Amino acid sequence: MSERPENMEEWCKLVPNLLSEDGWQAVLQDPSSAMLHRCCPWGGSLVKFVLRDMLIQDPPDDPADVLVRPEVRASKAELDETWAALHVLAPADCTMHWSVSPFTNWKVTRYLDVLFGLDQHFGCWRDSHATLRRNFPQVGDCAMAMREASQRKERLAVSRPQQDGKFSVYVIFAFAATLSLPKLAAPHLPITLQLLRSTVNWCLNRPGAAVERHMSRTFYVVLALSSFKRGWPMIPARGKGGKGGKEKPATINRGRDWGLGAWERYRPAMAGSCDFHLSEYLQLFLERIGKPAIVYQSLDGQQLLPYQCVMAQADWHRVKADLQDIFRLQMAAYRRVNGGTSAPRLLEAAPRFCREALSQRIESLADHGLVVRNTFLDTGDASGMLGAPAGRCARCRTVPPHARSPMPVAA
């Protein structure tokens, strides 16, 4: 038995025919929908629903924006359902509580629970972990995974654009138990498939869906630090400054009105790291100027290059004015220490991603007898975050050491 997948890439490696019909046993099929099942490589069963020719009203310009980030969905939940984001680990990666009334559009989950002999939660996903990934497995796709805290039930939904402007939607359920459908369930399968199709159609075209998609696209801001070829950027000194460093702190008279007259060279060790990550630097910078905020190193499941980071738009607007003023002091301190006229600047930018390095995880899976197929594999390069020590690249959110809490297993 294989290890349980920790991310969507591993879903595709453990089940390389995840979105095709090869290796699946058909339960019910018609020209526009299908229900299939197979055994699950990490135990239990997989049930897949294929819904073709789904029409989306007011579709986004980018088909990868069809699904909404879970934390955004939680902030815009309808009255008949409750999405509460408990802990945002990174953009599109959060733990949450999702419960719905059994008399709403989500009553299809009652049918699934009864048909598959589940725990009769009637579709209420207690505490769950939800993640979203754009342009995966293919460019234009959008995938969302959700796992119950009990790990008894998992779900993966993927939207894929068709050439005619419509969408195909794949909904895959992973159950801890072996699937056994009694003959008495046969008459109810077409009803369940039709009900699931209408539920997905409602979810994609519900009132306010276009507004939610726009909100999801603008919920975060990507920041970038311009070139700093003459050493790490500066940071407000704490105490006498320069502790543990070879350079003396730089004094900037204009900063004394802010209480920021002394500046020292930033070192990754200040954030408990061995390599530079803008998320760690910026979060420590904000703490030292008295404007704390949460900063992330990943976006929609993909690691940003080390000189980029992500902030919630609301946090960025809150600190932007003061941060930009104080960052000019950083630039002055950098020029004083290094000479010349150039200094690193903080700018809003388009995201640029590292290529995912999964080799260590693949080796771990191979140790357990898994034959790794070269499907959906991104080969990491030697730059960016790949030089970080084990475990460092996987960290998506930067928080002070005293505030860190264990991260749940990713879907």
C-alpha distance (Angstrom), angle and dihedral (degrees) to the residues before:
residue distance angle dihedral
M1 . . .
S2 3.80 . .
E3 3.77 126.0 .
R4 3.78 117.1 -93.4
P5 3.83 109.4 -94.3
E6 3.78 116.0 -105.0
N7 3.81 97.4 -161.1
M8 3.79 142.1 10.4
E9 3.80 93.1 -91.2
E10 3.78 89.4 61.0
W11 3.81 90.9 47.9
C12 3.81 87.1 60.0
K13 3.80 93.3 45.3
L14 3.79 94.6 49.0
V15 3.82 91.5 44.5
P16 3.85 104.3 28.2
N17 3.83 90.8 174.5
L18 3.80 91.3 51.4
L19 3.82 95.8 133.2
S20 3.79 99.1 28.5
E21 3.81 128.8 77.0
D22 3.81 94.9 -121.3
G23 3.78 112.4 113.9
W24 3.79 93.4 12.4
Q25 3.79 126.4 111.3
A26 3.80 113.9 -134.1
V27 3.79 116.7 -128.3
L28 3.78 97.5 173.4
Q29 3.81 133.1 -4.0
D30 3.79 139.4 178.1
P31 3.83 131.6 162.7
S32 3.81 94.3 -83.4
S33 3.82 105.2 26.5
A34 3.77 141.3 33.7
M35 3.78 140.9 -177.7
L36 3.81 118.1 -152.9
H37 3.79 136.8 166.6
R38 3.80 141.8 -168.2
C39 3.78 139.1 165.3
C40 3.78 116.8 -76.2
P41 3.85 116.8 -118.1
W42 3.83 91.2 -138.9
G43 3.81 94.3 45.2
G44 3.78 136.2 -71.5
S45 3.81 124.9 35.4
L46 3.79 141.1 -50.2
V47 3.81 121.2 -143.8
K48 3.80 118.2 -169.6
F49 3.80 128.6 -165.3
V50 3.81 117.0 -163.9
L51 3.82 115.2 -160.3
R52 3.81 114.3 -175.5
D53 3.81 131.8 -172.3
M54 3.80 95.5 27.9
L55 3.81 110.2 171.6
I56 3.81 118.1 -146.9
Q57 3.78 119.6 -159.6
D58 3.83 113.7 -136.5
P59 3.82 92.7 3.0
P60 3.82 117.6 -160.4
D61 3.80 119.6 -101.9
D62 3.80 88.9 -117.0
P63 3.84 111.1 52.3
A64 3.81 89.1 -151.2
D65 3.83 87.6 70.2
V66 3.81 94.7 64.5
L67 3.81 95.0 104.8
V68 3.80 122.1 58.6
R69 3.79 124.2 -128.4
P70 3.83 109.0 -100.4
E71 3.81 95.6 -122.7
V72 3.81 89.6 52.4
R73 3.79 90.7 48.2
A74 3.80 88.9 51.2
S75 3.79 91.0 55.6
K76 3.83 91.5 52.0
A77 3.82 101.3 40.0
E78 3.78 119.2 153.8
L79 3.79 122.2 -114.6
D80 3.81 93.1 -105.8
E81 3.79 95.0 54.2
T82 3.78 136.5 44.9
W83 3.81 123.8 -141.9
A84 3.78 110.2 173.5
A85 3.80 118.0 177.6
L86 3.79 104.8 -142.3
H87 3.80 99.7 -178.1
V88 3.81 128.1 0.3
L89 3.81 107.6 -146.7
A90 3.80 94.7 178.1
P91 3.81 137.2 -27.7
A92 3.84 106.7 -53.4
D93 3.82 91.5 4.5
C94 3.79 117.9 95.5
T95 3.77 146.3 131.2
M96 3.76 113.0 -118.0
H97 3.77 147.6 164.1
W98 3.78 115.8 -120.0
S99 3.78 121.6 -176.4
V100 3.79 129.9 161.1
S101 3.76 137.1 -170.7
P102 3.85 111.2 -102.7
F103 3.81 88.6 -131.9
T104 3.83 97.0 61.4
N105 3.81 134.2 84.7
W106 3.82 87.8 -74.2
K107 3.82 93.1 68.6
V108 3.82 86.3 108.9
T109 3.80 86.4 81.6
R110 3.80 88.6 64.1
Y111 3.79 89.2 58.5
L112 3.80 91.3 48.6
D113 3.80 93.0 49.5
V114 3.81 91.8 50.4
L115 3.83 96.0 42.3
F116 3.77 94.1 48.1
G117 3.81 95.2 39.9
L118 3.78 95.0 -120.4
D119 3.79 131.8 160.9
Q120 3.81 95.7 -72.0
H121 3.79 95.2 -117.8
F122 3.80 86.2 142.8
G123 3.76 91.3 -132.1
C124 3.81 98.2 -51.3
W125 3.78 106.2 142.4
R126 3.78 100.7 -156.4
D127 3.80 114.3 -161.4
S128 3.80 106.0 -10.6
H129 3.79 141.6 172.3
A130 3.81 115.3 -128.9
T131 3.81 129.1 -171.1
L132 3.80 133.6 175.8
R133 3.79 129.1 -158.5
R134 3.81 126.9 -171.5
N135 3.82 125.8 -149.7
F136 3.79 91.1 15.8
P137 3.02 136.3 158.0
Q138 3.83 83.1 3.7
V139 3.78 134.3 5.7
G140 3.81 106.8 -83.6
D141 3.80 94.3 27.3
C142 3.78 123.5 116.5
A143 3.81 120.0 -160.4
M144 3.79 132.0 -171.0
A145 3.78 125.9 -173.1
M146 3.79 127.8 -167.1
R147 3.80 129.0 -175.3
E148 3.76 130.2 -174.7
A149 3.79 115.8 -123.1
S150 3.81 87.5 -120.0
Q151 3.86 88.6 56.5
R152 3.81 89.4 -136.6
K153 3.78 93.0 117.8
E154 3.79 132.6 31.6
R155 3.79 132.1 177.3
L156 3.78 134.1 -163.8
A157 3.83 122.2 -172.2
V158 3.81 122.5 -172.3
S159 3.81 127.5 -175.6
R160 3.80 117.6 -159.1
P161 3.84 125.8 -176.4
Q162 3.80 118.7 -122.8
Q163 3.79 124.0 -145.4
D164 3.82 91.5 -109.8
G165 3.81 93.3 60.3
K166 3.78 94.3 -100.1
F167 3.80 125.7 109.1
S168 3.77 138.0 -122.9
V169 3.79 115.2 -143.5
Y170 3.81 123.0 -159.6
V171 3.81 118.6 -163.7
I172 3.82 114.9 -172.3
F173 3.79 123.4 -174.3
A174 3.82 122.7 -163.9
F175 3.79 114.7 -157.6
A176 3.78 126.3 -169.7
A177 3.83 91.0 -138.6
T178 3.79 128.8 68.0
L179 3.79 111.5 -98.7
S180 3.78 115.4 -113.7
L181 3.80 117.2 170.8
P182 3.82 113.8 -166.7
K183 3.81 119.6 -140.5
L184 3.78 88.8 -112.3
A185 3.81 88.3 66.7
A186 3.83 94.1 60.3
P187 3.85 96.7 88.2
H188 3.81 90.1 51.6
L189 3.81 97.1 52.7
P190 3.85 96.7 80.7
I191 3.80 89.3 48.6
T192 3.79 91.0 50.7
L193 3.81 92.6 48.1
Q194 3.80 92.0 48.6
L195 3.80 91.5 46.1
L196 3.80 92.0 50.1
R197 3.80 90.2 50.6
S198 3.80 92.0 51.8
T199 3.82 90.3 46.5
V200 3.82 92.8 52.3
N201 3.80 90.1 45.7
W202 3.81 89.7 52.8
C203 3.80 91.7 47.3
L204 3.82 92.6 52.2
N205 3.82 94.4 44.0
R206 3.80 103.1 30.1
P207 3.82 117.9 138.3
G208 3.78 110.0 -75.7
A209 3.82 94.8 15.8
A210 3.82 93.0 127.7
V211 3.81 90.2 50.1
E212 3.81 90.5 50.5
R213 3.81 91.3 50.8
H214 3.81 90.8 52.2
M215 3.80 90.4 47.0
S216 3.81 90.1 49.6
R217 3.82 91.8 52.1
T218 3.81 92.5 51.4
F219 3.81 99.4 35.7
Y220 3.82 93.6 100.1
V221 3.79 136.4 40.0
V222 3.81 123.1 -145.1
L223 3.80 115.2 -142.0
A224 3.79 128.3 -166.2
L225 3.79 134.2 -165.9
S226 3.78 113.6 -137.8
S227 3.78 121.5 -128.3
F228 3.81 117.4 -52.7
K229 3.79 102.8 -178.7
R230 3.81 94.6 156.0
G231 3.77 97.7 62.2
W232 3.78 140.4 -59.4
P233 3.81 117.6 -43.0
M234 3.79 121.6 -95.6
I235 3.79 127.5 -100.9
P236 3.83 132.5 -166.9
A237 3.80 108.4 -83.8
R238 3.76 119.0 -117.5
G239 3.82 115.9 -143.0
K240 3.78 110.9 -24.9
G241 3.78 90.5 -13.0
G242 3.74 129.1 -138.3
K243 3.81 93.7 63.6
G244 3.77 108.4 164.5
G245 3.81 93.0 7.5
K246 3.79 132.8 102.2
E247 3.80 96.3 -134.8
K248 3.76 125.6 80.8
P249 3.80 115.4 -122.0
A250 3.79 116.1 -95.6
T251 3.79 117.8 -122.3
I252 3.81 118.2 -139.5
N253 3.80 111.3 -173.6
R254 3.81 93.0 -161.7
G255 3.79 88.9 61.8
R256 3.80 95.7 59.0
D257 3.80 91.4 84.5
W258 3.83 86.6 60.8
G259 3.79 92.9 42.4
L260 3.80 86.4 -110.9
G261 3.78 103.3 112.0
A262 3.82 96.7 127.6
W263 3.82 123.3 63.3
E264 3.78 130.9 -176.4
R265 3.79 135.6 -170.9
Y266 3.81 113.0 -88.7
R267 3.79 115.3 -122.1
P268 3.84 123.3 -168.5
A269 3.81 88.7 -128.9
M270 3.82 87.7 69.8
A271 3.81 86.6 71.4
G272 3.81 94.2 39.1
S273 3.81 93.3 -102.4
C274 3.78 137.5 119.0
D275 3.80 97.3 -147.7
F276 3.77 134.4 44.6
H277 3.81 118.0 -94.9
L278 3.79 118.7 172.6
S279 3.82 91.3 -142.9
E280 3.81 91.1 61.1
Y281 3.79 94.3 43.5
L282 3.79 94.9 47.0
Q283 3.78 94.9 45.9
L284 3.81 91.2 51.5
F285 3.82 89.5 45.3
L286 3.82 91.0 53.2
E287 3.80 91.9 48.1
R288 3.80 91.8 52.7
I289 3.80 93.2 51.2
G290 3.80 92.0 47.9
K291 3.84 96.6 -109.1
P292 3.81 103.6 107.5
A293 3.80 118.0 -171.9
I294 3.80 137.5 158.7
V295 3.79 115.0 -101.3
Y296 3.82 126.1 -170.4
Q297 3.80 134.5 -154.5
S298 3.81 97.5 -155.8
L299 3.80 137.8 54.8
D300 3.80 124.7 -157.6
G301 3.78 92.4 -15.8
Q302 3.82 96.5 -48.5
Q303 3.79 125.7 108.7
L304 3.79 115.2 -122.0
L305 3.79 121.1 -136.4
P306 3.83 111.6 -86.8
Y307 3.82 94.1 -103.1
Q308 3.83 92.5 55.6
C309 3.80 132.3 69.7
V310 3.82 140.9 168.6
M311 3.79 133.3 -121.4
A312 3.77 130.8 -179.7
Q313 3.79 108.3 -99.6
A314 3.81 91.0 -123.5
D315 3.82 91.4 55.0
W316 3.80 91.9 45.3
H317 3.80 92.7 52.8
R318 3.82 89.7 48.0
V319 3.81 95.4 54.9
K320 3.82 102.1 24.2
A321 3.81 100.4 96.2
D322 3.81 96.6 46.0
L323 3.80 93.1 39.5
Q324 3.79 93.4 53.1
D325 3.82 91.8 49.2
I326 3.80 92.8 48.5
F327 3.79 92.8 42.9
R328 3.80 87.8 63.4
L329 3.81 86.3 63.6
Q330 3.80 87.9 53.5
M331 3.78 89.2 53.6
A332 3.81 91.2 50.1
A333 3.81 91.0 49.4
Y334 3.80 90.8 48.4
R335 3.80 91.9 52.7
R336 3.81 91.4 46.1
V337 3.80 92.1 53.8
N338 3.81 97.9 39.3
G339 3.80 103.1 26.9
G340 3.79 123.6 -138.3
T341 3.80 127.8 81.4
S342 3.81 103.7 -85.8
A343 3.80 126.3 90.3
P344 3.83 134.8 164.5
R345 3.81 115.2 -85.6
L346 3.79 130.9 -161.5
L347 3.81 113.4 -126.5
E348 3.79 140.2 169.8
A349 3.80 108.8 -110.2
A350 3.78 147.1 166.9
P351 3.83 112.8 -90.6
R352 3.79 120.9 -96.9
F353 3.77 117.1 -168.1
C354 3.79 136.1 -148.3
R355 3.75 115.6 -125.8
E356 3.77 106.7 -105.6
A357 3.81 114.9 -103.7
L358 3.80 106.9 -150.3
S359 3.79 98.3 154.4
Q360 3.80 94.6 107.8
R361 3.79 92.4 50.4
I362 3.83 90.9 45.7
E363 3.80 90.3 52.9
S364 3.80 89.5 50.8
L365 3.80 90.9 52.0
A366 3.81 90.7 46.6
D367 3.80 89.3 55.6
H368 3.80 87.1 62.4
G369 3.80 93.4 54.9
L370 3.81 99.1 -93.7
V371 3.79 116.3 149.2
V372 3.81 103.0 -141.0
R373 3.81 113.8 -144.7
N374 3.77 121.6 -154.8
T375 3.79 93.6 -114.6
F376 3.80 123.8 134.1
L377 3.81 88.5 -11.1
D378 3.80 118.3 160.2
T379 3.79 110.9 -160.6
G380 3.81 110.3 -143.7
D381 3.77 120.8 -133.3
A382 3.76 126.7 -137.2
S383 3.78 96.3 -103.4
G384 3.76 136.3 78.5
M385 3.76 118.1 20.9
L386 3.80 97.5 -11.0
G387 3.76 90.6 92.5
A388 3.79 92.6 60.6
P389 3.80 119.9 108.0
A390 3.79 119.7 -93.6
G391 3.78 112.0 -68.0
R392 3.80 95.2 16.6
C393 3.81 96.4 94.0
A394 3.80 91.8 53.0
R395 3.78 93.6 60.0
C396 3.77 108.9 104.6
R397 3.76 102.5 172.1
T398 3.78 126.3 52.1
V399 3.79 114.5 -146.7
P400 3.79 134.4 158.1
P401 3.84 112.1 -86.8
H402 3.82 93.0 -113.5
A403 3.81 92.1 54.1
R404 3.78 99.2 48.2
S405 3.79 119.0 117.0
P406 3.83 129.8 -172.7
M407 3.81 113.7 -81.1
P408 3.80 114.9 -127.6
V409 3.77 119.8 -123.7
A410 3.81 109.3 -79.2
A411 3.78 120.8 -119.5
